Amino acid sequence: MPELVIRDGSVITIVVPPPNTVTVAPPTTNPVVLVPVAGPAGPGGLPGAAGSGYVHDQTTPSSSWVVPHPLLRLPCVELWIDGARTFTDITATVTTVTVAFPAPVSGTVVLT
């Protein structure tokens, strides 16, 4: 028997009764056609260059670093101690990052 395979993988078996004629009728409901259309532009971003960031060098060893920054958003924070990336407790706001260490250290904070 002839089969018709639909795009979604469904298979329809076609049975043609005598006198071997097939009648094709349009669907009984209106088909839904989805056409992708670009929507309106979103709101503008904050001022500043793309990829702007801020670097703070903590030259005096301290167990708590308070780093004010000009980014006006929550930054991604990287901590570097003696050339190695380090992880510890961080609290960030749109204007300040506070870093807590178990012992006084010096290093660099990179905010992006």
Backbone as JSON Lines, residues from 0, in Angstrom:
{"i":0,"aa":"M","n":[0.83,-1.17,0.0],"ca":[0.0,0.0,0.0],"c":[0.88,1.24,0.0]}
{"i":1,"aa":"P","n":[0.46,2.27,-0.7],"ca":[1.26,3.5,-0.71],"c":[1.22,4.17,0.66]}
{"i":2,"aa":"E","n":[2.32,4.82,1.02],"ca":[2.41,5.54,2.28],"c":[2.84,6.97,2.0]}
{"i":3,"aa":"L","n":[2.39,7.88,2.82],"ca":[2.77,9.28,2.74],"c":[3.46,9.61,4.05]}
{"i":4,"aa":"V","n":[4.7,10.09,3.97],"ca":[5.47,10.43,5.18],"c":[5.42,11.94,5.34]}
{"i":5,"aa":"I","n":[4.95,12.39,6.51],"ca":[4.84,13.81,6.83],"c":[6.17,14.26,7.45]}
{"i":6,"aa":"R","n":[6.47,15.57,7.36],"ca":[7.75,16.09,7.86],"c":[8.05,15.74,9.3]}
{"i":7,"aa":"D","n":[7.03,15.66,10.15],"ca":[7.29,15.35,11.56],"c":[7.54,13.86,11.8]}
{"i":8,"aa":"G","n":[7.59,13.09,10.72],"ca":[7.87,11.66,10.83],"c":[6.63,10.79,10.85]}
{"i":9,"aa":"S","n":[5.45,11.41,10.9],"ca":[4.21,10.64,10.89],"c":[4.06,9.93,9.54]}
{"i":10,"aa":"V","n":[3.49,8.77,9.56],"ca":[3.26,8.01,8.33],"c":[1.76,7.8,8.17]}
{"i":11,"aa":"I","n":[1.26,8.13,7.0],"ca":[-0.15,7.92,6.68],"c":[-0.22,6.86,5.59]}
{"i":12,"aa":"T","n":[-0.97,5.82,5.85],"ca":[-1.17,4.78,4.83],"c":[-2.37,5.18,3.97]}
{"i":13,"aa":"I","n":[-2.16,5.15,2.68],"ca":[-3.22,5.54,1.76],"c":[-3.89,4.28,1.21]}
{"i":14,"aa":"V","n":[-5.17,4.2,1.44],"ca":[-5.95,3.07,0.92],"c":[-6.87,3.63,-0.15]}
{"i":15,"aa":"V","n":[-6.73,3.11,-1.34],"ca":[-7.54,3.59,-2.46],"c":[-8.56,2.51,-2.81]}
{"i":16,"aa":"P","n":[-9.84,2.77,-2.5],"ca":[-10.86,1.77,-2.82],"c":[-11.2,1.83,-4.32]}
{"i":17,"aa":"P","n":[-11.79,0.78,-4.83],"ca":[-12.21,0.82,-6.24],"c":[-13.16,1.98,-6.46]}
{"i":18,"aa":"P","n":[-13.14,2.63,-7.5],"ca":[-12.54,2.4,-8.81],"c":[-11.16,3.03,-8.95]}
{"i":19,"aa":"N","n":[-10.33,3.01,-7.89],"ca":[-8.95,3.51,-7.93],"c":[-8.85,5.01,-8.22]}
{"i":20,"aa":"T","n":[-9.69,5.78,-7.57],"ca":[-9.6,7.23,-7.69],"c":[-9.35,7.81,-6.31]}
{"i":21,"aa":"V","n":[-8.63,8.88,-6.26],"ca":[-8.3,9.55,-5.01],"c":[-8.84,10.97,-5.08]}
{"i":22,"aa":"T","n":[-9.53,11.38,-4.03],"ca":[-10.03,12.74,-3.93],"c":[-9.23,13.46,-2.86]}
{"i":23,"aa":"V","n":[-8.66,14.59,-3.22],"ca":[-7.88,15.38,-2.27],"c":[-8.71,16.59,-1.91]}
{"i":24,"aa":"A","n":[-8.98,16.75,-0.64],"ca":[-9.79,17.87,-0.18],"c":[-8.93,18.77,0.71]}
{"i":25,"aa":"P","n":[-9.2,20.07,0.71],"ca":[-8.44,20.96,1.6],"c":[-8.77,20.64,3.04]}
{"i":26,"aa":"P","n":[-7.89,21.03,3.96],"ca":[-8.15,20.77,5.38],"c":[-9.44,21.46,5.82]}
{"i":27,"aa":"T","n":[-10.07,20.89,6.83],"ca":[-11.33,21.44,7.32],"c":[-11.12,22.66,8.21]}
{"i":28,"aa":"T","n":[-9.91,22.86,8.7],"ca":[-9.62,24.05,9.5],"c":[-8.49,24.8,8.83]}
{"i":29,"aa":"N","n":[-8.36,26.06,9.14],"ca":[-7.28,26.85,8.55],"c":[-5.94,26.41,9.14]}
{"i":30,"aa":"P","n":[-4.98,26.12,8.29],"ca":[-3.67,25.73,8.82],"c":[-2.99,26.93,9.48]}
{"i":31,"aa":"V","n":[-2.13,26.65,10.44],"ca":[-1.38,27.7,11.13],"c":[-0.01,27.78,10.47]}
{"i":32,"aa":"V","n":[0.34,28.97,10.03],"ca":[1.65,29.19,9.42],"c":[2.4,30.18,10.29]}
{"i":33,"aa":"L","n":[3.56,29.79,10.79],"ca":[4.38,30.66,11.62],"c":[5.49,31.25,10.78]}
{"i":34,"aa":"V","n":[5.57,32.56,10.77],"ca":[6.61,33.26,10.02],"c":[7.43,34.06,11.01]}
{"i":35,"aa":"P","n":[8.75,33.79,11.11],"ca":[9.57,34.56,12.05],"c":[9.69,36.0,11.58]}
{"i":36,"aa":"V","n":[9.45,36.91,12.5],"ca":[9.54,38.34,12.22],"c":[10.32,38.99,13.35]}
{"i":37,"aa":"A","n":[11.23,39.87,13.0],"ca":[12.0,40.58,14.02],"c":[11.08,41.48,14.82]}
{"i":38,"aa":"G","n":[11.26,41.49,16.11],"ca":[10.47,42.35,16.98],"c":[11.1,43.73,17.08]}
{"i":39,"aa":"P","n":[10.51,44.58,17.89],"ca":[11.07,45.93,18.06],"c":[12.39,45.86,18.82]}
{"i":40,"aa":"A","n":[13.2,46.88,18.62],"ca":[14.49,46.94,19.32],"c":[14.26,47.09,20.81]}
{"i":41,"aa":"G","n":[15.14,46.51,21.59],"ca":[15.06,46.61,23.04],"c":[15.62,47.94,23.51]}
{"i":42,"aa":"P","n":[15.59,48.17,24.82],"ca":[16.1,49.43,25.35],"c":[17.61,49.51,25.2]}
{"i":43,"aa":"G","n":[18.12,50.71,25.11],"ca":[19.56,50.91,24.97],"c":[20.3,50.49,26.22]}
{"i":44,"aa":"G","n":[21.55,50.17,26.07],"ca":[22.38,49.76,27.2],"c":[22.95,50.96,27.93]}
{"i":45,"aa":"L","n":[23.68,50.67,28.98],"ca":[24.31,51.73,29.75],"c":[25.46,52.33,28.96]}
{"i":46,"aa":"P","n":[25.8,53.58,29.22],"ca":[26.9,54.2,28.49],"c":[28.22,53.52,28.81]}
{"i":47,"aa":"G","n":[29.13,53.58,27.88],"ca":[30.45,53.0,28.09],"c":[30.84,52.15,26.9]}
{"i":48,"aa":"A","n":[32.12,51.92,26.77],"ca":[32.62,51.11,25.67],"c":[32.29,49.65,25.89]}
{"i":49,"aa":"A","n":[32.04,48.93,24.8],"ca":[31.77,47.49,24.91],"c":[32.98,46.82,25.53]}
{"i":50,"aa":"G","n":[32.71,45.95,26.5],"ca":[33.81,45.23,27.15],"c":[34.55,46.08,28.16]}
{"i":51,"aa":"S","n":[33.96,47.23,28.54],"ca":[34.65,48.09,29.49],"c":[34.81,47.36,30.82]}
{"i":52,"aa":"G","n":[35.83,47.69,31.53],"ca":[36.1,47.05,32.8],"c":[36.85,47.98,33.73]}
{"i":53,"aa":"Y","n":[37.27,47.42,34.83],"ca":[38.0,48.2,35.84],"c":[38.99,47.27,36.51]}
{"i":54,"aa":"V","n":[40.21,47.75,36.74],"ca":[41.25,46.96,37.41],"c":[41.66,47.7,38.68]}
{"i":55,"aa":"H","n":[41.69,46.95,39.78],"ca":[42.11,47.5,41.08],"c":[43.29,46.69,41.58]}
{"i":56,"aa":"D","n":[44.39,47.39,41.88],"ca":[45.55,46.74,42.49],"c":[45.54,47.01,43.97]}
{"i":57,"aa":"Q","n":[45.44,45.94,44.77],"ca":[45.48,46.04,46.23],"c":[46.93,45.82,46.64]}
{"i":58,"aa":"T","n":[47.67,46.93,46.81],"ca":[49.1,46.82,47.11],"c":[49.4,46.62,48.59]}
{"i":59,"aa":"T","n":[48.47,47.08,49.45],"ca":[48.63,46.87,50.89],"c":[47.89,45.61,51.3]}
{"i":60,"aa":"P","n":[48.57,44.6,51.87],"ca":[47.87,43.38,52.26],"c":[46.72,43.68,53.22]}
{"i":61,"aa":"S","n":[45.58,43.07,52.96],"ca":[44.39,43.24,53.78],"c":[43.53,41.99,53.64]}
{"i":62,"aa":"S","n":[42.76,41.67,54.69],"ca":[41.85,40.53,54.61],"c":[40.48,40.95,54.06]}
{"i":63,"aa":"S","n":[40.26,42.26,53.92],"ca":[39.01,42.77,53.34],"c":[39.34,43.89,52.36]}
{"i":64,"aa":"W","n":[39.02,43.68,51.11],"ca":[39.24,44.69,50.09],"c":[37.9,45.32,49.74]}
{"i":65,"aa":"V","n":[37.82,46.63,49.79],"ca":[36.63,47.35,49.35],"c":[37.03,48.1,48.09]}
{"i":66,"aa":"V","n":[36.39,47.74,46.98],"ca":[36.79,48.26,45.67],"c":[35.62,49.03,45.04]}
{"i":67,"aa":"P","n":[35.62,50.38,45.13],"ca":[34.6,51.13,44.41],"c":[34.9,51.07,42.91]}
{"i":68,"aa":"H","n":[33.86,51.01,42.08],"ca":[34.09,50.93,40.64],"c":[33.07,51.79,39.88]}
{"i":69,"aa":"P","n":[33.39,52.19,38.65],"ca":[32.52,53.08,37.87],"c":[31.6,52.36,36.88]}
{"i":70,"aa":"L","n":[31.43,51.05,36.98],"ca":[30.74,50.3,35.93],"c":[29.22,50.49,35.92]}
{"i":71,"aa":"L","n":[28.63,50.87,37.06],"ca":[27.18,51.08,37.18],"c":[26.37,49.85,36.82]}
{"i":72,"aa":"R","n":[26.93,48.68,37.09],"ca":[26.25,47.39,36.89],"c":[26.97,46.36,37.74]}
{"i":73,"aa":"L","n":[26.33,45.19,37.92],"ca":[27.02,44.11,38.63],"c":[28.13,43.56,37.74]}
{"i":74,"aa":"P","n":[29.35,43.58,38.19],"ca":[30.46,43.12,37.36],"c":[30.75,41.63,37.52]}
{"i":75,"aa":"C","n":[31.44,41.09,36.53],"ca":[32.09,39.78,36.69],"c":[33.41,40.07,37.4]}
{"i":76,"aa":"V","n":[33.78,39.25,38.37],"ca":[34.94,39.54,39.21],"c":[35.97,38.42,39.07]}
{"i":77,"aa":"E","n":[37.21,38.82,38.8],"ca":[38.34,37.88,38.81],"c":[39.33,38.37,39.86]}
{"i":78,"aa":"L","n":[39.84,37.46,40.67],"ca":[40.84,37.79,41.69],"c":[42.16,37.13,41.34]}
{"i":79,"aa":"W","n":[43.24,37.89,41.43],"ca":[44.57,37.37,41.11],"c":[45.5,37.65,42.28]}
{"i":80,"aa":"I","n":[46.11,36.59,42.83],"ca":[47.08,36.68,43.92],"c":[48.36,36.01,43.43]}
{"i":81,"aa":"D","n":[49.46,36.75,43.44],"ca":[50.75,36.21,42.99],"c":[50.66,35.56,41.61]}
{"i":82,"aa":"G","n":[49.91,36.17,40.7],"ca":[49.81,35.68,39.33],"c":[48.88,34.5,39.12]}
{"i":83,"aa":"A","n":[48.2,34.05,40.17],"ca":[47.28,32.91,40.05],"c":[45.85,33.37,40.34]}
{"i":84,"aa":"R","n":[44.92,32.88,39.54],"ca":[43.52,33.2,39.79],"c":[43.09,32.55,41.1]}
{"i":85,"aa":"T","n":[42.37,33.31,41.92],"ca":[42.0,32.88,43.26],"c":[40.5,33.03,43.46]}
{"i":86,"aa":"F","n":[39.92,32.2,44.31],"ca":[38.49,32.25,44.6],"c":[38.29,32.45,46.09]}
{"i":87,"aa":"T","n":[37.37,33.33,46.44],"ca":[37.03,33.59,47.84],"c":[35.67,34.25,47.89]}
{"i":88,"aa":"D","n":[35.24,34.7,49.08],"ca":[33.93,35.35,49.23],"c":[33.95,36.74,48.62]}
{"i":89,"aa":"I","n":[32.94,37.01,47.79],"ca":[32.82,38.3,47.11],"c":[31.39,38.8,47.27]}
{"i":90,"aa":"T","n":[31.25,40.1,47.56],"ca":[29.96,40.76,47.56],"c":[30.06,41.9,46.55]}
{"i":91,"aa":"A","n":[29.11,41.96,45.6],"ca":[29.18,42.98,44.57],"c":[27.88,43.76,44.48]}
{"i":92,"aa":"T","n":[28.01,45.07,44.25],"ca":[26.87,45.93,43.93],"c":[27.2,46.65,42.63]}
{"i":93,"aa":"V","n":[26.31,47.51,42.18],"ca":[26.56,48.24,40.94],"c":[27.63,49.31,41.09]}
{"i":94,"aa":"T","n":[28.11,49.55,42.32],"ca":[29.15,50.56,42.54],"c":[30.35,50.08,43.35]}
{"i":95,"aa":"T","n":[30.24,48.92,44.03],"ca":[31.32,48.48,44.93],"c":[31.44,46.96,44.93]}
{"i":96,"aa":"V","n":[32.67,46.49,45.02],"ca":[32.94,45.06,45.22],"c":[33.71,44.93,46.53]}
{"i":97,"aa":"T","n":[33.27,44.0,47.38],"ca":[33.98,43.72,48.63],"c":[34.46,42.29,48.59]}
{"i":98,"aa":"V","n":[35.74,42.11,48.87],"ca":[36.37,40.79,48.8],"c":[36.88,40.44,50.2]}
{"i":99,"aa":"A","n":[36.59,39.22,50.67],"ca":[37.02,38.79,52.0],"c":[37.98,37.61,51.88]}
{"i":100,"aa":"F","n":[39.1,37.71,52.57],"ca":[40.1,36.64,52.62],"c":[40.28,36.2,54.07]}
{"i":101,"aa":"P","n":[40.72,34.95,54.31],"ca":[40.96,34.49,55.68],"c":[42.19,35.13,56.32]}
{"i":102,"aa":"A","n":[43.09,35.67,55.49],"ca":[44.3,36.31,56.0],"c":[44.64,37.49,55.09]}
{"i":103,"aa":"P","n":[45.38,38.47,55.58],"ca":[45.74,39.6,54.75],"c":[46.59,39.2,53.53]}
{"i":104,"aa":"V","n":[46.17,39.69,52.35],"ca":[46.9,39.43,51.11],"c":[46.83,40.68,50.24]}
{"i":105,"aa":"S","n":[47.71,40.75,49.26],"ca":[47.65,41.79,48.24],"c":[47.47,41.11,46.9]}
{"i":106,"aa":"G","n":[46.97,41.85,45.91],"ca":[46.75,41.26,44.6],"c":[45.95,42.21,43.72]}
{"i":107,"aa":"T","n":[45.24,41.64,42.76],"ca":[44.53,42.43,41.76],"c":[43.11,41.92,41.59]}
{"i":108,"aa":"V","n":[42.17,42.86,41.45],"ca":[40.78,42.55,41.12],"c":[40.54,43.08,39.71]}
{"i":109,"aa":"V","n":[40.02,42.21,38.83],"ca":[39.67,42.61,37.48],"c":[38.15,42.51,37.36]}
{"i":110,"aa":"L","n":[37.51,43.64,37.06],"ca":[36.05,43.69,36.92],"c":[35.7,43.9,35.45]}
{"i":111,"aa":"T","n":[34.79,43.08,34.96],"ca":[34.3,43.26,33.57],"c":[32.81,43.2,33.57]}
